[in-house]
Amino acid sequence: MSDMMKETGCREQEGLPDREQNRYLSAFMDIGELLLIHGAEVNRVEDTISRLCGAYGFVRSDVFTITSSIVASAMTPDGTTITQTRRIKDRDTDLGKVELVNGLSRRICKDPVSVEAIQEEIRAIRDRRSISEGVKLGMYMLISSSLSVFFGGSWPDGLAAALSGMVLYGMLRQSAAMRLNGIIQTMMCSAVTALAVSLLVKIGIGTHPDKIMIGNIMLVIPGIQLTNSLRDMINGDMISGLLNMSEALLKAVSVAMGFAVTLLAGGGR
């Protein structure tokens, strides 16, 4: 490993000043943060950081991850222990970035490079543009419409679901810009979407509000989060699994409450 690190411009960890050791660990934490933010399960985050520490000469690493925090301790060959923590406040789902980070971690574990090169790769992944807003809007409309028809709605119901899906997307974007609490954001967006459905049915676009709303509801159900919570618990990460499941269930309840409040306010229709 020593020769490989020298060839790739990365110095051995032994004898490095504390600042250099901290820079490497900080870069590994950046990689773990990207994974956790964009939808990876905690086991993947912990394993990735541990493997990176081993590849770069740390003789031991202990990583603890939950949904909102990463704590990592790494021991250098001279017995010095470095600990860093990372608070995770915002999360979304971008499995494309998870794939890119996975690829990066595998490459640098196999062929270590300098910390500057790692940071440059991290910046490139972090700044990578996702699909355009127009495509996202189109997908929301298409998915809402398709699911509405799939669950028994008519083609006019599908059209209404597409239009209310557009409203839902706009509300999600606006509430995200306002940095609202996730539970409140989901409830508010669900309520406004249900109101839009009711108005569309009243003006004659769609006839079955329940079928229309099904297509919208499926867009805000936290399916990936619930799946990750089960995977975490299966892998033995009970704390993270329970936290993820609790948050997913709260979001599901908030979706139901948002739609229910609007329906009850309108007389149940």
ChimeraX attribute file (.defattr): number of C-alpha atoms within 10 A of each C-alpha:
attribute: neighborCount
match mode: 1-to-1
recipient: residues
	/A:1	13
	/A:2	12
	/A:3	10
	/A:4	15
	/A:5	19
	/A:6	14
	/A:7	13
	/A:8	13
	/A:9	14
	/A:10	19
	/A:11	21
	/A:12	18
	/A:13	20
	/A:14	15
	/A:15	12
	/A:16	13
	/A:17	9
	/A:18	13
	/A:19	8
	/A:20	14
	/A:21	23
	/A:22	16
	/A:23	14
	/A:24	20
	/A:25	23
	/A:26	19
	/A:27	18
	/A:28	25
	/A:29	24
	/A:30	19
	/A:31	26
	/A:32	26
	/A:33	22
	/A:34	23
	/A:35	26
	/A:36	28
	/A:37	20
	/A:38	18
	/A:39	19
	/A:40	23
	/A:41	27
	/A:42	25
	/A:43	21
	/A:44	16
	/A:45	24
	/A:46	22
	/A:47	14
	/A:48	22
	/A:49	25
	/A:50	20
	/A:51	16
	/A:52	24
	/A:53	24
	/A:54	15
	/A:55	17
	/A:56	26
	/A:57	19
	/A:58	26
	/A:59	16
	/A:60	15
	/A:61	20
	/A:62	15
	/A:63	20
	/A:64	16
	/A:65	23
	/A:66	24
	/A:67	21
	/A:68	17
	/A:69	14
	/A:70	21
	/A:71	16
	/A:72	22
	/A:73	18
	/A:74	25
	/A:75	19
	/A:76	21
	/A:77	15
	/A:78	12
	/A:79	12
	/A:80	12
	/A:81	16
	/A:82	16
	/A:83	15
	/A:84	14
	/A:85	15
	/A:86	16
	/A:87	12
	/A:88	15
	/A:89	9
	/A:90	11
	/A:91	16
	/A:92	10
	/A:93	15
	/A:94	15
	/A:95	13
	/A:96	14
	/A:97	21
	/A:98	21
	/A:99	13
	/A:100	15
	/A:101	21
	/A:102	18
	/A:103	11
	/A:104	17
	/A:105	20
	/A:106	14
	/A:107	12
	/A:108	16
	/A:109	16
	/A:110	13
	/A:111	16
	/A:112	24
	/A:113	20
	/A:114	16
	/A:115	20
	/A:116	14
	/A:117	15
	/A:118	20
	/A:119	18
	/A:120	11
	/A:121	16
	/A:122	20
	/A:123	12
	/A:124	11
	/A:125	18
	/A:126	14
	/A:127	9
	/A:128	11
	/A:129	9
	/A:130	10
	/A:131	8
	/A:132	8
	/A:133	11
	/A:134	9
	/A:135	10
	/A:136	14
	/A:137	17
	/A:138	15
	/A:139	16
	/A:140	24
	/A:141	25
	/A:142	20
	/A:143	18
	/A:144	31
	/A:145	30
	/A:146	19
	/A:147	23
	/A:148	31
	/A:149	20
	/A:150	14
	/A:151	13
	/A:152	15
	/A:153	23
	/A:154	18
	/A:155	16
	/A:156	19
	/A:157	30
	/A:158	28
	/A:159	22
	/A:160	32
	/A:161	36
	/A:162	27
	/A:163	23
	/A:164	29
	/A:165	30
	/A:166	23
	/A:167	24
	/A:168	29
	/A:169	23
	/A:170	15
	/A:171	19
	/A:172	18
	/A:173	14
	/A:174	14
	/A:175	18
	/A:176	13
	/A:177	9
	/A:178	10
	/A:179	11
	/A:180	13
	/A:181	10
	/A:182	17
	/A:183	16
	/A:184	15
	/A:185	22
	/A:186	26
	/A:187	23
	/A:188	22
	/A:189	25
	/A:190	29
	/A:191	23
	/A:192	18
	/A:193	28
	/A:194	27
	/A:195	20
	/A:196	22
	/A:197	28
	/A:198	25
	/A:199	16
	/A:200	21
	/A:201	18
	/A:202	12
	/A:203	9
	/A:204	11
	/A:205	20
	/A:206	23
	/A:207	19
	/A:208	20
	/A:209	23
	/A:210	17
	/A:211	23
	/A:212	35
	/A:213	26
	/A:214	20
	/A:215	30
	/A:216	30
	/A:217	21
	/A:218	15
	/A:219	16
	/A:220	18
	/A:221	19
	/A:222	17
	/A:223	13
	/A:224	14
	/A:225	22
	/A:226	19
	/A:227	15
	/A:228	20
	/A:229	27
	/A:230	20
	/A:231	18
	/A:232	23
	/A:233	17
	/A:234	11
	/A:235	13
	/A:236	12
	/A:237	19
	/A:238	16
	/A:239	15
	/A:240	24
	/A:241	26
	/A:242	18
	/A:243	15
	/A:244	24
	/A:245	21
	/A:246	15
	/A:247	19
	/A:248	21
	/A:249	16
	/A:250	16
	/A:251	21
	/A:252	20
	/A:253	15
	/A:254	23
	/A:255	25
	/A:256	17
	/A:257	17
	/A:258	23
	/A:259	22
	/A:260	17
	/A:261	16
	/A:262	20
	/A:263	18
	/A:264	10
	/A:265	10
	/A:266	11
	/A:267	7
	/A:268	9
	/A:269	12
